[in-house]
Amino acid sequence: MQLDASLSWLAMTLTPGLASRLSSRLLRRFESPEGIFRASLPQLESCNLPAPVAQAIVKKESFKRAEKELQAVRNIPNCTLLNWADPEYPQNLLQIYDPPVLLYVRGNPQILNHPAISIVGTRRPTLYGTQMAERLGRDLAARGIVIVSGLARGIDAIGHHGALAANGPMIGVLGTGIDVCYPKENKKLFEKVLECGAILSEFPTRTHPAPENFPIRNRIVAGMPLGVVIVEGAEYSGSLITARLAMEFGREVFGVPGNVTQSVSYAPNQLIKQGAKLVTSAEDVIEELPTPVRAALVKAEQPLAEQRNLLASEALNPSEKTIFLLLAVDAPTAIDDIVERSGLHSSEVLATLFNLEMKSIVRQWPGKQFSKVML
């Protein structure tokens, strides 16, 4: 949408009390934002609007703020606004009961209608959850599926890092303004997602994080993709809310089974008990997608896991093989333990671990601990 044509749409979204559902009602009645602002007070009241909202529309109180907001959007690089009538607007979102009337989008808006899967979960993942989220993000992206998340710390960010490893497309959905990166430690990831796909938000510029924004954001994370994968999440986690929204919207819901003794396994395990598809690999997700989508996906030439197994078993020198066999996937091993158990000099262990990291089959964790990468 041309920014100059966005003023009335912005004015509508910036009218106090005029949320998505009320906006939908008015657009169906008056056909356009211009028609809404031309309506008389009796006409607006006949739509069962709260009196203050109807009066604010008649007085056009939000237009001055809309002009300032439009100027702010113009000052943001590669930013555009999409309303329901724009072909780039995510068509899946139009199927939910309260789609955002206006989306702020940075990056490539064409990607918003590509086949997508959301990967979401706890902000404090276990090693197992980290490895599974990264593996799923990587393998799904390698097949051409767009990876979506709320760009939160933890599983959301890790799924995107997996997609980056496959040079795959990504979409981040913000619970802030399009010009606010939250959390701040995701700034580099934010920029990478912009390069490989798009960032979007329905909140005005300069909107800072507030608890009430994230459930609102989650309905986009749930409604825009074909399905949602829950990797880890506690009993009252936001990821469980996202999964329930996805169910309401008729989207596929997937759960990665977890250790029943850990609280972060509650959400996916509970969802699986309620009928969510159990997921252990990207293929478990892909086989549930519509036939035309599956047919259009990039063909998997040789499974990445198979390549890595070959590398791990045959292409390692003796020192690398010794250390690789000492490491586990589900629990990191401290550097001192590796030195003691390998019988190698500490300098040789450090150099070997560095080589294994470069081959992407070993990962370093905080505190000089190391684990195998999940294949």
N, C-alpha and C positions, 0 to 999 in steps of 0.2 A: 504494500500500500504506500502510495506517495505520502510523505509526511505532511505536506500542505493540506491533504484531504483528511487528516486525522483529528483536526481540532474538535469537531463535534463528538467524535468517539471518545476522545480524552475527557471532554467536558462531562459526558455521561458517566464514565467510570469514576470521575473525581467528585461527583455529586454525593454529598453525605447521605448515607442510608440506602443508596441505590446499588444493592449487591447484584450478583450475577442472575439470581432467579427473578428478581423484580425487573432487571434490564431485559431479560428474555421475554417476560410478559409484555413489556412496553414495545419491544421491537416487533413482536408478532402483531400487535395492534396498530402501530403507527409506521411500521416497515423500515424506518431508518432513524438514526439519531436526530437528523434535521427535523423529521416529522414529529419526534417526541418533543423537541424544544419549541415547535410551532403550536403544539396542542394547548388548548385552554385549560384553566384550572378545573372546570366541571368534567371535561373529558378525561383528565388525569385521575381525578377522584373516582371516576366510574371504573377505573382499573384496580380499585381497592388499595391505592397507595396510602401510606401514612401521610397525614396532612403536611408535616414539615418537609417531606420529600417532594410532594407535589408542588408546594410553594417554592422550594429551591429551584425546581426545574423551570417554573414559569418566570422566576426572576433571573434565570440564567446566571446564577451566582458563581458557577464553577468555571466560566469561560476565561476569566483572568488567570486563574490558577492553571488552566489548560494551556494558555499561551506560554506561560513560564515553563511548564512541563515540556511542551513541544520544543522550546529552545534548548532545554537541557538534553533532550533526546538527540537533537542535531549536533550537539557537542560531543556525543559519545561515538567513537569510531565504529563504523560498520554496524550501526544499530538501526533497526526498522521496527515498525508497529504493524501487527497483523490483526484484523478483525474477522468476524465470521464469514464475510463475503470474499475474503482473499483466498485464492487457490492454494497458497502456501500454508494457510492455517491448518493445523493438524486435524484431519478429517475424523480420526477416531475420537477426538475430544468432543466433537459436535454430537456424539452419541450419548454422552453422559448427561445427567439431569441438570447440572449447573456449570456448563463450560465457561471458562473465562471469556468475557466479551472482547477483551483486548489483550494481546500478548506483546511484550517487549522482547525482541529477538536480536541477538548478536551472533555473527558467524554466518553460516550457510542455511538460509530458511528452507531450501529445497529438501534438506535431510529430514525435515519434520514429518514427512509422510512416507519415509522408508520403513520397512519392517523393523520393529524394535522390541527389545526385552529390557525390563528394569531389573537391576540387581541391587538389593537393599538389605540392610541389616544393622546390627549393633555398632555403636561407635567404639566399643572396646572388644574387638574380636579376639578369639583364641588363635593360636598358631594354625590349627586345623581350619578355622573359618577364613583366615587370611589366605591360606593356600587354595582353598576351594573357590573363594570369590575371584581371586586372580586367574585361576585356571578357567573358570567358566567365562569370565570376561574375555580372556584371550581366545578361547576356542570358538565362542559364539561370534566374536568380531571377525575372526579369520574366515568365517563362512559368509560374511557380509551383513550380519545383523547389527543394528545400531544399539549400543549399550546406553541405557538411560539410568540416571539416579538423581537424588537430591543434592549431590555434591557435598554430603556431610563427611566428617572424618569417619574413619573406620571402613566398614564393608563397602559403602558407596564409593569412596575414593579408590579402594583397592580394586573393585571391579573395573573402574576406568583405567587404572594402571595396567591391568591385564589386557584391556582393549588396545592400549598404547603399544604393548609388546607385539601386537599383531597389526599395527598401523591401521586399526579399525576406526569406524565412525562412532561418534559419541554425542550425547545430549545431556547437558546439566540443567536441572530445574531449580531455581533459587527460591528461598523463602525470604529474600531481601530484594531491594531494587536491583536493576540490571547492572548498576554501576558500583555495587557493593559486594566485595568478595568475602564470604563467610563460610567456614572459619578461615582466618588469615593464613594459616599454614598451608592451605590449599591453593595459594596464589599461583604457583607454577603449574599445578594441575589445571586450574581455571584457564590459564593461557593456552595450555595444550589442548584442552577441549575446544576452545575457540578455533584453534588451527585445524582440528580434525572434524569439527562438526558445528554445534551451536550451543549457546547458552540462552535460556529464556526465563522470563518472570512475568507475573501479572501485576506486580506491585509497582507503584510509582518510583521514580528515581529517588535516591537518597533514603529509601526505606531501610532502616537498620533491623537486625534480627530481633524478633519478639516471639515469645512462645506461641502466641496464637496464630502466627503466620505459617508455621510448619505443617499443621494439619491441613490448612488450605492448600499449601504447596503439594502435599501428598496426593491430593485427588488428581493432579496432573500426572505425577509419577505413576499413578495407578491406571489412569484412563487413557493416556496417549499410546502406550505400547500394546503389543498383542498379549503380553503376559508379564507376570512379576515373579522373580525368584527371591525367596527369603533364605538367606544363608545362616544368619544367627540373629537372635533377638530374645529379650527377656519377656516376661509375662505381660508387662504393660508398655511395651516398646512401641515406638512410632512405626516400625516395620510391620507390626501386627495390624495396626490401623490401616496402613497402606494395602496390606493383603486383603483385608475385609472390604475395603473400597473396591479393589480389583474384582472381587467376587460379585459385589453389587453391580458393577459395570459389565459383567459378563466376560471378563478377561480370564485367561488361564492363570492359575496360581500354582507355583512350584515351591517345594521345600527341600532343603538340603538336610538330611537327617543328622542329628548331633548326639553327643554323649548325654544320656539322660540324667547324669549326676551334675551337670553344669547348667546354671540358670539361663545362660544365653542360648541353650538348645530348646527352651520352652516353645518359642514361637514357631519355628519350623516343624518341630515334632507334633505340636498341637494341630497345626494346619494339615499335616499329613494324615493324622487321625480323622480329621474332618473331611478328607477327600482330596486334598491337594496332591499333585503328582510328585512322587518321590524322585529326587534328582541326584545322580552321582556323576553325571557327565553332560556335556553340551548336547549330545545326541538325545538324551532324555527330554530335553527341552524342544529340540528341533522336530522330533517325531510327533509332537502335539500341535504343531503349527498347521495352518490351512494348506492344503495340497498345492495351490498356486504359489504360495510363499516358499514352500520347501523346494519346488521345482526351479525357482528363480535364484536360489542361494548359490553362492560360489561353491564349486565342488571341492571337497577335501582331497587334495592330491595324495598326501601321505600323512597319517595322523601324527601330530607333533609329538605326542607321547611316545610313539614308536621310534621316531627319530632320536629322541632323547634317551630312550632305553638303549638304543644301539650305541650312542655316544658313551653312555655310562658304562656299558659292559665291555666294549671293544676298543674304544678310542682313548683310553686313559693310560698314562704311564704308570709304573709300579707305585710311586708315591701317591699319585692322585687316586688310584684304585684303593690303596690301603685306607686313606682318609675317607673317601666316599663311602666305603663299606662300614665305617665306624658311625656314620651319621644316620639319624632317623628323620622321618618326614614329620612326625607329630610332636616331637619334643627337641628343642635346641640343645646342643652340647657345648659346654664351656671350652674355651681354647686350652686351658690347663689340662682338662680331661683328654682332649684330643692329643696333646703332646705326650701325656703319660701313656695312653693306650696304644698310640701308633709306634712308639719307640723311636720317633724321628726327632731331630734337633728342632727347637722352636722356630728358628729362622726358616728352615725348610718347610715346616708346617704352615707358617704364615704365607710363604710364597706359593705353596701348593693350593691353599684355600683361595688365594686371590685368583689363581688360574681357573679353579673350579667355578668361582663366581662369574668370571668372564665367559665361561661356557654355559652359564645360566642353568646349572644343575645344583648349585649350592647357594644358599642365601645367608647373609650375616644379619644378626639381630642385635639389639642393644646389649651392652655388657660383654662384647666379644664372644657371642654365642653363635653357633652355626647349625643349619639343618639342611637336609636335602630339599630341593624344590619338588612339589607334588607333580608327578608326571601325568 
